[in-house]
Amino acid sequence: MSSFYDALETRSEDQRAADLARDLPQQIARAKATVGFAGSLADVDPASITSAAALAALPVMRKSDLGAAQKARAPLGGYTTKPATEFTHIFQSPGPIYEPGGVTGDWFRFGRVLHAVGVGAGDIVQNCFSYHLTPAGTMFESGARAVGATVLPAGTGQTELQVRAAADVGSTAYAGTPDYLKIILDKADEMGVKLGITKATVGGGALFPSLRQEYKDRGVFCLQGYATADLGSIAYESAAMEGMIVDEGVIVEIVTPGTGNPVAPGEVGEVVVTTLNPDYPLIRFATGDMSAVLPGHSPCGRTNMRIKGWMGRADQTTKIKGMFVRPEQVADLVAKNPAIDRARVIATREGEMDAMTVRIETTATDADSFANDIVATLKLKAKVELVAPGGLPRDGIVIEDQRKYD
């Protein structure tokens, strides 16, 4: 297997700039022709947008803009260049927000992610991302198809069956959230089953250094990717493991949160992405994620810009066990249960697993009585701690992430 996925990864700065000057105006023109962007790009001359610096003059698009547009122009908000019926998939993410998907040409660009960890022909990928409504399972399956690997569409849960299937079919690679691979490996040890998984590509949560080291100690080479349901792959790790390399199909800017203004080089800011996907030309789409640009090029030889990886959220939205927990969900929990005065979600680590605690201000004394409401509203199980009225800090924080990312 070549160390590089294709020649795009090793372009010179001059060639990369020339290609962008050719491709970006075409993408702006596609976007301008859609109903969704017709207003915000009405006065923009696509021919003048030939670089990332030129993009900074255009308005930022937020997830809330997309949600509002989808309510007005269901199901995709008028931001696609072809009708919904011409896509192979339509996915649903929390919100709800709907995303289109395709199966041709590695539509989500995940072949590059899998190639970086060494997955290719002869590998069987145990794909433990969800195939239900959300696009993650299909994204990684598309990437596996692009590199010639076989897929076991395992989805989530049923750990004993996951172990048995991995052993029976000879899975050599894993795709899924960082934590779940440990659950599978631990269950295999408990069952006395030897697995052949030696490669892993993970996403949907932070890969903590201690967990990566544990996988290495167990003979599994593990790299992480960074993607969203709307944009597909944004950046990925290589074997050099020095930051994350921006995907060749997107343009990444780091801006001051809540604005479209680029930060100084190296400063932490919000990740804003423009995709070159001709079917779904999202322009300056604000992810809500925080990161920073790393100077120079990766030692692996890839020449695109690098970012430090996921460094938290611009708002308090936090990913726990691969699921986003949002401030508005915490507000719903309080509003729906009259016994709750205030609530605070705390994300921690227990061993190598994400853990969630919900602290509730209440006069009630039975913590278990809140469990069902928490699962229904936050979509995750949690430890519940009760505190007396006035016992939570009045600091504006409703989701507190106590995990350490370095």
DANORSUL-V366345 format. One record per run of one state. SS is the DSSP state (alpha for helix, beta for strand, coil for the rest). FROM is the first residue (numbers start at 0). TO is the last residue. Records with the same first field share a line. If there is no record, write none. Layout:
# DANORSUL-V366345
SS=FROM-TO, FROM-TO
This chain:
# DANORSUL-V366345
coil=0-5, 10-11, 32-33, 38-44, 48-50, 55-59, 61-61, 72-82, 86-87, 93-95, 101-109, 116-122, 127-134, 147-148, 152-157, 169-171, 176-176, 191-197, 202-207, 217-219, 228-230, 236-242, 246-248, 255-260, 262-267, 275-283, 291-291, 294-304, 307-311, 313-316, 320-321, 325-325, 336-340, 350-351, 361-365, 378-381, 387-397, 401-405
alpha=6-9, 12-31, 34-37, 45-47, 51-54, 62-71, 83-85, 110-115, 135-146, 158-168, 177-190, 208-216, 326-335, 366-377
beta=60-60, 88-92, 96-100, 123-126, 149-151, 172-175, 198-201, 220-227, 231-235, 243-245, 249-254, 261-261, 268-274, 284-290, 292-293, 305-306, 312-312, 317-319, 322-324, 341-349, 352-360, 382-386, 398-400
